[in-house]
Amino acid sequence: MADNKWTRAEAPPPPLFTGKKEKDLVKQINDELIERVIGQTIIYYPISREASDYHPIYGEAINKTFLSPIKINALIEWTGTATKTGPFGADRSTSLKVHFHHRRLTEDQNVFVREGDFIGYDDQYYEIVSVVIPKLLYGDPYSPFEILANCNKARNNVFNGK
């Protein structure tokens, strides 16, 4: 069978529409959209992990020390205000979701979104309570596309941005 024209390739073909050029194009388009067309600006207050005082048993930061605030463009999804009634009366909580562009944050601004950090938006302060990566670029597990931060309004005695 030396004349068999169907032989196996020595290397697999390059991925279809998912190379570096395509990923860079998606990044460029999203950077432009978020920053110039539909994005909103937030102020990000990262906690200093080294300078904060953590409880020895629970790991909770007793006194949080913050790094310098960072201006970031992101998409803000207002999720509204909810009222809960408990044994001590009514309690209102306001929350929002912040959609960050993963590559813009990590590659260009060297920012890593973490639970416990704070966000300033519309003269209010919000604490990040959970962080998820809901979207992957082209389904590639090594190409996260978005970082979603779920945030609750911070009480004035917890954080005031100053």
C-alpha positions in Angstrom: 0.0 0.0 0.0 2.8 2.4 -0.8 0.6 4.3 -3.2 -2.0 5.3 -0.6 -2.6 9.0 -1.0 -4.4 9.4 2.3 -1.7 9.7 4.9 -1.8 11.2 8.4 -0.5 14.8 8.7 2.6 15.2 10.8 1.0 18.0 12.9 -2.6 18.8 13.6 -4.1 21.7 11.6 -4.3 25.1 13.3 -7.5 25.8 15.2 -10.2 27.3 13.0 -10.9 30.9 13.9 -9.4 30.7 17.3 -5.8 31.7 16.8 -3.9 34.6 18.5 -4.9 37.1 15.8 -8.6 36.3 16.3 -8.3 36.6 20.1 -6.5 39.9 19.8 -9.2 41.2 17.5 -11.9 40.3 20.0 -9.9 42.0 22.8 -9.5 45.2 20.7 -13.2 45.4 19.8 -14.3 44.8 23.4 -11.8 47.3 24.7 -13.2 49.9 22.4 -16.9 49.1 23.1 -16.4 49.0 26.9 -14.3 52.2 27.1 -15.8 54.4 24.4 -19.4 53.3 23.7 -21.3 51.5 26.5 -18.9 51.1 29.5 -19.2 52.8 32.8 -16.4 53.8 35.1 -15.9 52.4 38.6 -13.3 52.9 41.2 -11.8 49.6 42.4 -10.4 49.4 45.9 -8.2 46.3 46.3 -7.4 45.0 49.7 -3.7 44.7 50.6 -3.3 41.0 51.6 0.1 41.7 53.2 -0.8 44.8 55.3 -4.3 43.7 56.4 -4.8 42.2 59.9 -6.4 38.7 59.6 -8.1 36.8 62.4 -5.9 33.8 63.3 -8.7 31.3 63.4 -11.4 32.4 60.9 -9.1 34.1 58.4 -11.4 37.2 58.2 -9.7 40.5 58.0 -10.2 42.4 61.2 -8.7 45.7 59.9 -8.5 45.9 56.2 -5.8 48.0 54.5 -6.4 49.1 51.0 -4.0 49.7 48.1 -4.4 52.8 45.9 -7.8 52.9 44.1 -7.9 52.1 40.4 -10.1 53.5 37.7 -11.6 50.7 35.6 -14.1 50.7 32.8 -16.7 47.9 33.0 -20.3 47.1 32.3 -22.6 47.6 35.3 -25.8 45.6 35.7 -28.1 47.1 38.3 -29.9 44.2 40.1 -32.0 46.5 42.3 -33.0 46.9 45.9 -34.5 44.1 48.0 -36.1 44.5 51.4 -36.0 41.7 53.9 -37.9 41.7 57.2 -36.4 40.0 60.1 -36.6 40.0 63.9 -34.9 43.4 64.1 -37.1 45.1 61.5 -36.7 45.8 57.8 -33.4 45.7 56.1 -32.8 47.0 52.6 -29.9 45.7 50.4 -28.8 47.1 47.1 -26.8 44.9 44.7 -25.2 45.1 41.3 -23.2 42.9 39.0 -20.0 44.2 37.4 -18.8 42.6 34.2 -15.1 43.0 33.7 -13.2 42.3 30.5 -10.7 39.6 31.6 -7.7 40.3 29.4 -8.1 44.1 29.8 -7.8 43.7 33.6 -5.1 41.1 33.8 -2.9 42.0 30.9 -3.2 45.8 30.6 -4.0 46.9 34.2 -2.6 44.0 36.2 -5.7 43.8 38.4 -7.1 40.6 39.8 -10.7 40.8 41.1 -11.2 39.2 44.5 -14.0 38.7 47.0 -13.8 41.2 49.8 -12.5 44.1 47.6 -14.7 47.2 47.2 -16.0 49.1 44.3 -17.1 52.7 44.1 -19.9 53.4 41.7 -22.4 56.3 41.5 -21.3 57.8 44.8 -22.0 54.4 46.6 -19.6 51.7 47.7 -20.1 48.0 47.1 -18.3 44.9 48.4 -17.6 42.1 46.1 -19.3 39.0 47.6 -18.6 36.5 44.8 -16.5 36.3 41.6 -17.3 33.9 38.7 -16.0 33.5 35.1 -19.2 32.9 33.2 -17.9 33.1 29.6 -15.0 31.5 27.8 -13.7 32.8 24.5 -14.5 30.2 21.8 -15.2 27.7 24.6 -11.5 27.5 25.3 -10.9 26.8 29.1 -7.6 28.7 28.8 -9.2 31.9 27.4 -11.6 33.4 30.0 -13.5 36.2 28.4 -15.4 37.9 31.3 -15.1 38.2 35.1 -18.4 38.7 36.8 -18.4 40.3 40.3 -21.6 40.1 42.3 -21.6 43.1 44.7 -23.7 44.2 47.7 -23.8 47.8 49.0 -21.4 48.3 51.8 -22.6 49.8 55.1 -21.2 53.2 56.0 -19.4 51.8 59.1 -17.7 49.1 57.0 -16.3 51.1 54.1 -16.5 54.8 53.1 -13.9 55.0 50.4 -11.7 57.4 52.3 
